[in-house]
Amino acid sequence: MSRGFTLVEMVTVIVILGITAAAALPAFARVIRPDPLSDATLAVETVLRDARATALTRATSLSVTLNPETGRYWVSDDDDRGATDSGIVVLGSGVRLASPARRPTFRIDRLGVMDGDSLLVLGPTGARAIVVDRWAQGVRDEAR
């Protein structure tokens, strides 16, 4: 009696693994594919995190104001009221920003404490709320 596997058995196992991997690949591709809702939410979070880092670095108070219709934002220094940065949050196809405030504003003091208006990122796959966590001093998003 011999020990081990024959070449035919090994090739059969490799073929079965290949077929299984080929069947699972489209599912993985859907998971990895970028979602415009997630991209827009991440872009808003990045703007707010960068503004907080700037406020802490410069030891000054900043405000971030967003225009939900266009995605444009302004970061302004509360001490001298000058705009320190501006740009546009890229909104993908079917994605929009919504807020009860006409121009939602997030305020960051020189110690990094944040507060602000409500902001939703709405898209074809759902909605995400931008949440300012005053206790952890950060920004996160929550599914709605």
VOPAGU-2260 file (C-alpha; in pm, 1 decimal, decimal comma):
REM VOPAGU-2260
SITE   aa  ch    i         X         Y         Z
SITE  MET   A    0       0,0       0,0       0,0
SITE  SER   A    1     145,8     340,0    -103,4
SITE  ARG   A    2     121,0     665,0      89,9
SITE  GLY   A    3      42,1    1009,3     -56,4
SITE  PHE   A    4    -169,3    1145,0    -336,8
SITE  THR   A    5    -154,3    1066,3    -705,3
SITE  LEU   A    6    -103,5    1334,5    -968,7
SITE  VAL   A    7    -462,9    1290,4   -1090,2
SITE  GLU   A    8    -600,2    1352,9    -739,0
SITE  MET   A    9    -390,1    1667,3    -696,2
SITE  VAL   A   10    -493,5    1807,4   -1036,3
SITE  THR   A   11    -859,1    1732,9    -960,2
SITE  VAL   A   12    -840,5    1926,9    -631,6
SITE  ILE   A   13    -668,7    2222,9    -801,4
SITE  VAL   A   14    -936,1    2231,2   -1075,0
SITE  ILE   A   15   -1214,8    2226,3    -814,8
SITE  LEU   A   16   -1047,1    2511,8    -623,1
SITE  GLY   A   17   -1010,4    2709,7    -947,0
SITE  ILE   A   18   -1376,8    2668,7   -1035,4
SITE  THR   A   19   -1481,2    2773,5    -684,5
SITE  ALA   A   20   -1256,9    3082,0    -696,3
SITE  ALA   A   21   -1389,9    3179,3   -1040,5
SITE  ALA   A   22   -1748,6    3151,7    -912,1
SITE  ALA   A   23   -1673,7    3368,0    -605,8
SITE  LEU   A   24   -1475,7    3637,8    -790,1
SITE  PRO   A   25   -1777,6    3846,0    -909,5
SITE  ALA   A   26   -1906,5    3868,0    -552,1
SITE  PHE   A   27   -1571,5    4002,9    -434,1
SITE  ALA   A   28   -1563,5    4251,4    -721,8
SITE  ARG   A   29   -1901,1    4393,8    -610,4
SITE  VAL   A   30   -1772,3    4438,6    -256,1
SITE  ILE   A   31   -1454,3    4612,1    -368,9
SITE  ARG   A   32   -1624,5    4836,5    -626,3
SITE  PRO   A   33   -1629,1    5195,4    -501,9
SITE  ASP   A   34   -1966,4    5322,1    -391,2
SITE  PRO   A   35   -2041,0    5690,5    -470,5
SITE  LEU   A   36   -2223,3    5728,6    -135,9
SITE  SER   A   37   -1922,1    5600,3      60,5
SITE  ASP   A   38   -1682,7    5813,2    -144,6
SITE  ALA   A   39   -1881,9    6133,7     -80,5
SITE  THR   A   40   -1917,8    6053,6     290,0
SITE  LEU   A   41   -1543,7    5992,7     319,8
SITE  ALA   A   42   -1473,1    6320,2     139,0
SITE  VAL   A   43   -1688,2    6520,4     384,9
SITE  GLU   A   44   -1528,1    6343,1     681,7
SITE  THR   A   45   -1181,3    6417,3     542,8
SITE  VAL   A   46   -1260,1    6789,7     508,3
SITE  LEU   A   47   -1380,7    6803,7     869,9
SITE  ARG   A   48   -1085,4    6602,3    1004,8
SITE  ASP   A   49    -836,6    6817,7     814,8
SITE  ALA   A   50   -1001,6    7134,4     947,9
SITE  ARG   A   51    -980,8    6999,3    1302,4
SITE  ALA   A   52    -612,0    6916,6    1256,0
SITE  THR   A   53    -552,9    7268,8    1123,7
SITE  ALA   A   54    -734,9    7423,9    1421,7
SITE  LEU   A   55    -521,9    7223,4    1662,9
SITE  THR   A   56    -197,4    7298,3    1477,2
SITE  ARG   A   57    -263,3    7673,0    1456,8
SITE  ALA   A   58    -434,3    7693,1    1799,1
SITE  THR   A   59    -721,2    7888,5    1647,0
SITE  SER   A   60   -1095,7    7846,4    1600,7
SITE  LEU   A   61   -1220,4    7744,6    1257,6
SITE  SER   A   62   -1556,7    7705,8    1087,4
SITE  VAL   A   63   -1636,4    7474,1     799,3
SITE  THR   A   64   -1938,9    7583,0     595,7
SITE  LEU   A   65   -2089,9    7359,1     328,1
SITE  ASN   A   66   -2324,1    7440,8      44,1
SITE  PRO   A   67   -2537,9    7124,6       7,7
SITE  GLU   A   68   -2652,7    7213,0    -344,5
SITE  THR   A   69   -2303,5    7233,2    -494,3
SITE  GLY   A   70   -2083,7    7043,2    -248,2
SITE  ARG   A   71   -1861,2    7349,4    -211,5
SITE  TYR   A   72   -1704,8    7414,2     128,6
SITE  TRP   A   73   -1520,9    7698,1     299,2
SITE  VAL   A   74   -1290,1    7673,3     597,6
SITE  SER   A   75   -1264,4    8009,6     770,0
SITE  ASP   A   76   -1062,8    8137,0    1062,0
SITE  ASP   A   77   -1300,9    8267,7    1327,9
SITE  ASP   A   78   -1039,0    8506,9    1466,0
SITE  ASP   A   79    -991,9    8718,4    1153,3
SITE  ARG   A   80   -1285,9    8591,9     942,7
SITE  GLY   A   81   -1064,6    8505,6     648,0
SITE  ALA   A   82   -1114,3    8194,9     438,3
SITE  THR   A   83    -816,5    7963,9     489,4
SITE  ASP   A   84    -926,7    7690,6     250,8
SITE  SER   A   85   -1204,2    7606,3      13,4
SITE  GLY   A   86   -1292,1    7334,7    -230,0
SITE  ILE   A   87   -1560,5    7103,5    -355,9
SITE  VAL   A   88   -1668,3    6770,8    -213,6
SITE  VAL   A   89   -1705,9    6548,9    -518,6
SITE  LEU   A   90   -2054,4    6402,2    -521,3
SITE  GLY   A   91   -2094,4    6093,0    -733,8
SITE  SER   A   92   -2387,1    6006,5    -954,5
SITE  GLY   A   93   -2715,7    6030,1    -763,2
SITE  VAL   A   94   -2547,3    6151,0    -441,3
SITE  ARG   A   95   -2648,0    6474,0    -269,7
SITE  LEU   A   96   -2601,5    6650,9      62,6
SITE  ALA   A   97   -2903,0    6743,9     275,2
SITE  SER   A   98   -2937,8    6950,9     590,1
SITE  PRO   A   99   -3211,8    7144,6     769,4
SITE  ALA   A  100   -2971,0    7440,4     768,5
SITE  ARG   A  101   -2933,3    7628,9     441,7
SITE  ARG   A  102   -2555,2    7620,7     479,7
SITE  PRO   A  103   -2455,7    7370,4     748,9
SITE  THR   A  104   -2163,5    7490,8     956,4
SITE  PHE   A  105   -1924,7    7296,5    1175,9
SITE  ARG   A  106   -1728,8    7489,2    1437,9
SITE  ILE   A  107   -1396,4    7375,7    1580,7
SITE  ASP   A  108   -1236,7    7560,0    1869,6
SITE  ARG   A  109    -863,1    7589,3    1929,8
SITE  LEU   A  110    -872,2    7280,0    2153,7
SITE  GLY   A  111   -1030,9    7070,0    1878,9
SITE  VAL   A  112   -1381,0    7057,1    2028,7
SITE  MET   A  113   -1633,0    7033,6    1745,0
SITE  ASP   A  114   -2002,0    7097,5    1707,2
SITE  GLY   A  115   -2219,7    7164,9    1408,3
SITE  ASP   A  116   -2537,9    7133,7    1211,6
SITE  SER   A  117   -2692,4    6808,9    1093,2
SITE  LEU   A  118   -2571,0    6678,6     759,1
SITE  LEU   A  119   -2688,6    6380,0     558,3
SITE  VAL   A  120   -2527,3    6226,6     253,5
SITE  LEU   A  121   -2805,1    6075,2      43,4
SITE  GLY   A  122   -2743,1    5833,5    -239,2
SITE  PRO   A  123   -2900,3    5559,6    -447,2
SITE  THR   A  124   -2779,8    5290,9    -204,5
SITE  GLY   A  125   -2894,2    5459,5     117,4
SITE  ALA   A  126   -2817,8    5750,7     346,3
SITE  ARG   A  127   -2532,6    5829,6     584,4
SITE  ALA   A  128   -2536,7    6088,3     861,5
SITE  ILE   A  129   -2222,0    6286,1     939,2
SITE  VAL   A  130   -2199,5    6278,5    1318,5
SITE  VAL   A  131   -1976,0    6500,2    1529,6
SITE  ASP   A  132   -1874,3    6307,9    1839,3
SITE  ARG   A  133   -1812,1    6573,0    2104,0
SITE  TRP   A  134   -1679,8    6323,4    2358,1
SITE  ALA   A  135   -1430,5    6146,1    2134,9
SITE  GLN   A  136   -1357,8    6470,8    1946,1
SITE  GLY   A  137   -1400,1    6314,0    1606,8
SITE  VAL   A  138   -1623,7    6276,3    1305,9
SITE  ARG   A  139   -1790,3    5956,3    1197,9
SITE  ASP   A  140   -2073,3    5848,8     974,8
SITE  GLU   A  141   -2374,0    5638,7    1061,7
SITE  ALA   A  142   -2609,0    5453,4     830,8
SITE  ARG   A  143   -2963,8    5590,3     821,3
